[in-house]
Amino acid sequence: MLSVIAAGVIALGMLVSVGFWVPRICNRRRLRELLGERYPLVYLVYVANGPVLVLFGVFLICRFS
């Protein structure tokens, strides 16, 4: 059961990562216009929801499988 959850977390993290780097999905120019000086927060949200989720899922699989 835990390995299924870990696989889901990995898939979600990869989906966020791919979605962030595809220009049609995430229009970073528009976000920069909207957020102004708060634009670096976009990268913080990306890191927290992309690569960190992938690493957490890999950790779960390695630790508990």
N, CA, C and O atoms as a MOPAC input file, in Angstrom:
PM7 MOZYME 1SCF
protein

 N      0.82200 1    -1.19400 1     0.00000 1
 C      0.00000 1     0.00000 1     0.00000 1
 C      0.86400 1     1.25500 1     0.00000 1
 O      0.57900 1     2.21600 1    -0.71500 1
 N      1.92300 1     1.24100 1     0.80700 1
 C      2.79900 1     2.40200 1     0.89100 1
 C      3.55600 1     2.62900 1    -0.41300 1
 O      3.83700 1     3.77000 1    -0.77900 1
 N      3.88200 1     1.56100 1    -1.10600 1
 C      4.59100 1     1.73000 1    -2.37800 1
 C      3.67800 1     2.35000 1    -3.43600 1
 O      4.15800 1     3.05800 1    -4.32200 1
 N      2.37900 1     2.09800 1    -3.35800 1
 C      1.42700 1     2.72600 1    -4.28800 1
 C      1.34100 1     4.22500 1    -4.00300 1
 O      1.31000 1     5.03300 1    -4.93100 1
 N      1.30200 1     4.59100 1    -2.73900 1
 C      1.28500 1     6.00400 1    -2.36200 1
 C      2.57300 1     6.68200 1    -2.80000 1
 O      2.54100 1     7.79700 1    -3.32000 1
 N      3.70400 1     6.02300 1    -2.59500 1
 C      4.99700 1     6.58100 1    -3.00700 1
 C      5.05600 1     6.76400 1    -4.51700 1
 O      5.57800 1     7.77000 1    -4.99900 1
 N      4.53000 1     5.80700 1    -5.26300 1
 C      4.50600 1     5.93900 1    -6.71900 1
 C      3.62100 1     7.11500 1    -7.13800 1
 O      3.94600 1     7.82800 1    -8.08700 1
 N      2.52500 1     7.31600 1    -6.44600 1
 C      1.65600 1     8.45700 1    -6.72600 1
 C      2.32900 1     9.78400 1    -6.42800 1
 O      2.17700 1    10.74800 1    -7.17800 1
 N      3.07500 1     9.83200 1    -5.33000 1
 C      3.81100 1    11.04600 1    -4.97000 1
 C      4.88200 1    11.34200 1    -6.02300 1
 O      5.07300 1    12.49400 1    -6.41100 1
 N      5.56800 1    10.31600 1    -6.47500 1
 C      6.57900 1    10.49400 1    -7.51700 1
 C      5.93400 1    10.99300 1    -8.80500 1
 O      6.45200 1    11.90600 1    -9.44900 1
 N      4.82000 1    10.40300 1    -9.17500 1
 C      4.13200 1    10.81900 1   -10.40300 1
 C      3.65500 1    12.27500 1   -10.29200 1
 O      3.77700 1    13.03700 1   -11.25100 1
 N      3.12300 1    12.65500 1    -9.15200 1
 C      2.67800 1    14.02600 1    -8.95700 1
 C      3.85300 1    15.00000 1    -9.02900 1
 O      3.75100 1    16.05300 1    -9.65900 1
 N      4.95900 1    14.65300 1    -8.39000 1
 C      6.14900 1    15.50900 1    -8.44400 1
 C      6.68800 1    15.66100 1    -9.85100 1
 O      7.11300 1    16.74800 1   -10.24100 1
 N      6.67300 1    14.57600 1   -10.62000 1
 C      7.14400 1    14.65400 1   -11.99900 1
 C      6.18200 1    15.46800 1   -12.85300 1
 O      6.61500 1    16.21000 1   -13.73500 1
 N      4.89300 1    15.33800 1   -12.60400 1
 C      3.89700 1    16.11100 1   -13.34100 1
 C      4.06900 1    17.60500 1   -13.08100 1
 O      3.99100 1    18.40600 1   -14.01200 1
 N      4.30100 1    17.98300 1   -11.84000 1
 C      4.53500 1    19.38700 1   -11.49700 1
 C      5.80800 1    19.87700 1   -12.16300 1
 O      5.83900 1    20.98700 1   -12.69300 1
 N      6.86200 1    19.06500 1   -12.14400 1
 C      8.12700 1    19.46600 1   -12.75800 1
 C      7.98100 1    19.68800 1   -14.25700 1
 O      8.44700 1    20.69500 1   -14.79000 1
 N      7.34500 1    18.76200 1   -14.92300 1
 C      7.15400 1    18.90200 1   -16.37200 1
 C      6.24000 1    20.08400 1   -16.66900 1
 O      6.50200 1    20.85700 1   -17.59100 1
 N      5.18200 1    20.22700 1   -15.90300 1
 C      4.26100 1    21.33200 1   -16.11700 1
 C      4.89700 1    22.69400 1   -15.93700 1
 O      4.52900 1    23.65000 1   -16.62000 1
 N      5.85300 1    22.79100 1   -15.01900 1
 C      6.51500 1    24.06600 1   -14.78000 1
 C      7.41500 1    24.46300 1   -15.93900 1
 O      7.53600 1    25.64900 1   -16.24300 1
 N      8.03900 1    23.50900 1   -16.58200 1
 C      9.00500 1    23.83100 1   -17.62500 1
 C      8.41000 1    23.87500 1   -19.02100 1
 O      9.10200 1    24.27700 1   -19.95700 1
 N      7.15000 1    23.47600 1   -19.20300 1
 C      6.49600 1    23.57800 1   -20.50900 1
 C      5.85600 1    24.96200 1   -20.60400 1
 O      4.97400 1    25.28500 1   -19.80900 1
 N      6.28600 1    25.78400 1   -21.56400 1
 C      5.81900 1    27.18100 1   -21.61300 1
 C      4.31000 1    27.33800 1   -21.78000 1
 O      3.74900 1    28.29600 1   -21.24900 1
 N      3.63800 1    26.45200 1   -22.48200 1
 C      2.20000 1    26.62200 1   -22.67600 1
 C      1.40400 1    26.32800 1   -21.40900 1
 O      0.29400 1    26.83400 1   -21.24600 1
 N      1.95200 1    25.52800 1   -20.52300 1
 C      1.24300 1    25.20000 1   -19.28800 1
 C      1.48000 1    26.27600 1   -18.22600 1
 O      0.53800 1    26.73500 1   -17.58000 1
 N      2.70800 1    26.66400 1   -18.05400 1
 C      3.06200 1    27.67300 1   -17.05300 1
 C      3.70200 1    28.85500 1   -17.77700 1
 O      4.86200 1    28.78700 1   -18.18300 1
 N      2.95200 1    29.92400 1   -17.93500 1
 C      3.44500 1    31.10300 1   -18.62400 1
 C      4.21100 1    31.96800 1   -17.62000 1
 O      3.62100 1    32.78400 1   -16.91200 1
 N      5.52500 1    31.77800 1   -17.57000 1
 C      6.33100 1    32.47800 1   -16.57500 1
 C      6.43900 1    33.97400 1   -16.83700 1
 O      6.60400 1    34.75300 1   -15.89800 1
 N      6.35100 1    34.38100 1   -18.08000 1
 C      6.36600 1    35.82400 1   -18.36700 1
 C      5.14900 1    36.50100 1   -17.74500 1
 O      5.25300 1    37.57000 1   -17.14200 1
 N      4.01100 1    35.86900 1   -17.90100 1
 C      2.78500 1    36.42200 1   -17.31700 1
 C      2.85000 1    36.40800 1   -15.79200 1
 O      2.41300 1    37.35700 1   -15.14100 1
 N      3.38700 1    35.34600 1   -15.23200 1
 C      3.54400 1    35.29700 1   -13.77300 1
 C      4.47900 1    36.38500 1   -13.28400 1
 O      4.24500 1    36.98200 1   -12.23300 1
 N      5.54300 1    36.64700 1   -14.04100 1
 C      6.48000 1    37.70200 1   -13.64900 1
 C      5.77800 1    39.05500 1   -13.65600 1
 O      6.01900 1    39.88300 1   -12.77600 1
 N      4.90800 1    39.28800 1   -14.64600 1
 C      4.15300 1    40.54300 1   -14.69900 1
 C      3.19900 1    40.65500 1   -13.51000 1
 O      3.08500 1    41.72000 1   -12.90300 1
 N      2.52900 1    39.58200 1   -13.18300 1
 C      1.55300 1    39.60600 1   -12.10100 1
 C      2.19800 1    39.72800 1   -10.71700 1
 O      1.70500 1    40.46300 1    -9.86100 1
 N      3.28600 1    39.01400 1   -10.50700 1
 C      3.88100 1    38.94900 1    -9.17000 1
 C      4.91100 1    40.03000 1    -8.89900 1
 O      5.15000 1    40.37900 1    -7.74300 1
 N      5.52300 1    40.56300 1    -9.94200 1
 C      6.52400 1    41.61000 1    -9.74400 1
 C      7.71700 1    41.10200 1    -8.95400 1
 O      8.35800 1    40.12200 1    -9.33400 1
 N      8.00800 1    41.77600 1    -7.85200 1
 C      9.19100 1    41.41400 1    -7.05800 1
 C      8.99500 1    40.13200 1    -6.25300 1
 O      9.96000 1    39.59400 1    -5.71100 1
 N      7.77200 1    39.64100 1    -6.16800 1
 C      7.51400 1    38.38100 1    -5.46600 1
 C      7.67600 1    37.17200 1    -6.38400 1
 O      7.37500 1    36.05000 1    -5.97600 1
 N      8.14100 1    37.37600 1    -7.59800 1
 C      8.28000 1    36.29900 1    -8.57500 1
 C      9.16100 1    35.14000 1    -8.09800 1
 O      8.84000 1    33.99800 1    -8.42700 1
 N     10.24700 1    35.35000 1    -7.34800 1
 C     11.04500 1    34.20400 1    -6.88000 1
 C     10.25000 1    33.18900 1    -6.05300 1
 O     10.68400 1    32.04500 1    -5.91500 1
 N      9.11200 1    33.57500 1    -5.50900 1
 C      8.27400 1    32.62300 1    -4.77500 1
 C      7.75500 1    31.51600 1    -5.67700 1
 O      7.44600 1    30.42100 1    -5.20800 1
 N      7.65900 1    31.80000 1    -6.97100 1
 C      7.23600 1    30.76900 1    -7.92300 1
 C      8.22400 1    29.60700 1    -7.89300 1
 O      7.82200 1    28.44400 1    -7.92300 1
 N      9.50400 1    29.92000 1    -7.83500 1
 C     10.52400 1    28.87000 1    -7.79700 1
 C     10.48100 1    28.11600 1    -6.48300 1
 O     10.71600 1    26.90800 1    -6.46400 1
 N     10.19200 1    28.78600 1    -5.40000 1
 C     10.06500 1    28.11600 1    -4.10800 1
 C      8.91300 1    27.11800 1    -4.14100 1
 O      9.05200 1    25.98700 1    -3.67400 1
 N      7.78500 1    27.53200 1    -4.68800 1
 C      6.63000 1    26.63900 1    -4.79600 1
 C      6.95700 1    25.47600 1    -5.72300 1
 O      6.58600 1    24.33500 1    -5.44600 1
 N      7.65500 1    25.76200 1    -6.83300 1
 C      8.03900 1    24.69600 1    -7.76400 1
 C      8.93200 1    23.66700 1    -7.08400 1
 O      8.69100 1    22.46600 1    -7.19800 1
 N      9.95100 1    24.12200 1    -6.38600 1
 C     10.88200 1    23.18800 1    -5.73300 1
 C     10.16800 1    22.37100 1    -4.67300 1
 O     10.42300 1    21.17500 1    -4.53600 1
 N      9.27600 1    23.00200 1    -3.92400 1
 C      8.56100 1    22.29000 1    -2.86700 1
 C      7.59400 1    21.25400 1    -3.42800 1
 O      7.34200 1    20.23500 1    -2.78600 1
 N      7.05400 1    21.49800 1    -4.60500 1
 C      6.04600 1    20.60100 1    -5.15100 1
 C      6.53400 1    19.74700 1    -6.30600 1
 O      5.79200 1    18.88100 1    -6.76900 1
 N      7.71700 1    19.94600 1    -6.77700 1
 C      8.24000 1    19.15800 1    -7.88600 1
 C      9.30800 1    18.18700 1    -7.41700 1
 O      9.00400 1    17.04900 1    -7.05700 1
 N     10.55000 1    18.62900 1    -7.42000 1
 C     11.65500 1    17.73500 1    -7.06900 1
 C     11.58100 1    17.17200 1    -5.64500 1
 O     11.98800 1    16.03300 1    -5.41500 1
 N     11.07600 1    17.94200 1    -4.70300 1
 C     11.01200 1    17.44800 1    -3.32400 1
 C     10.00900 1    16.30400 1    -3.21400 1
 O     10.25000 1    15.34400 1    -2.48300 1
 N      8.88900 1    16.39300 1    -3.92900 1
 C      7.93600 1    15.28100 1    -3.91200 1
 C      8.53600 1    14.02800 1    -4.54200 1
 O      8.31700 1    12.91900 1    -4.05500 1
 N      9.28800 1    14.20300 1    -5.61500 1
 C      9.93900 1    13.05000 1    -6.24800 1
 C     10.92200 1    12.41100 1    -5.27300 1
 O     10.93100 1    11.19100 1    -5.10700 1
 N     11.74100 1    13.22600 1    -4.63400 1
 C     12.71100 1    12.69000 1    -3.66500 1
 C     12.01700 1    12.02100 1    -2.48300 1
 O     12.48200 1    10.99000 1    -1.99700 1
 N     10.92000 1    12.59000 1    -2.02000 1
 C     10.17900 1    11.99400 1    -0.91700 1
 C      9.59600 1    10.64400 1    -1.31500 1
 O      9.63200 1     9.69800 1    -0.52900 1
 N      9.06300 1    10.54900 1    -2.51900 1
 C      8.53500 1     9.27400 1    -3.00200 1
 C      9.62100 1     8.22300 1    -3.13200 1
 O      9.41200 1     7.06400 1    -2.77400 1
 N     10.78200 1     8.61900 1    -3.64400 1
 C     11.90200 1     7.68300 1    -3.75900 1
 C     12.35700 1     7.24200 1    -2.37100 1
 O     12.67600 1     6.07200 1    -2.16300 1
 N     12.38600 1     8.16300 1    -1.43800 1
 C     12.74700 1     7.82000 1    -0.05800 1
 C     11.76700 1     6.79900 1     0.51900 1
 O     12.18000 1     5.83200 1     1.15900 1
 N     10.47100 1     7.01300 1     0.29300 1
 C      9.48300 1     6.07000 1     0.81200 1
 C      9.66700 1     4.68500 1     0.22600 1
 O      9.59100 1     3.68500 1     0.94000 1
 N      9.91000 1     4.62800 1    -1.07200 1
 C     10.11200 1     3.32200 1    -1.70300 1
 C     11.38000 1     2.64700 1    -1.18900 1
 O     11.36800 1     1.45400 1    -0.88600 1
 N     12.45300 1     3.38900 1    -1.09100 1
 C     13.72200 1     2.79700 1    -0.62700 1
 C     13.65300 1     2.38200 1     0.84400 1
 O     14.19400 1     1.34500 1     1.22800 1
 N     13.00600 1     3.17300 1     1.63800 1
 C     12.99000 1     2.92100 1     3.08400 1
 C     12.01700 1     1.81200 1     3.48500 1
 O     12.33000 1     1.00900 1     4.36300 1
 N     10.86400 1     1.75800 1     2.86500 1
 C      9.81600 1     0.87100 1     3.33800 1
 C      9.48700 1    -0.29700 1     2.39600 1
 O      8.53500 1    -1.03800 1     2.64000 1
 N     10.25300 1    -0.46000 1     1.34500 1
 C      9.96100 1    -1.60600 1     0.44100 1
 C     10.99700 1    -2.68500 1     0.58000 1
 O     10.91300 1    -3.71100 1    -0.09500 1

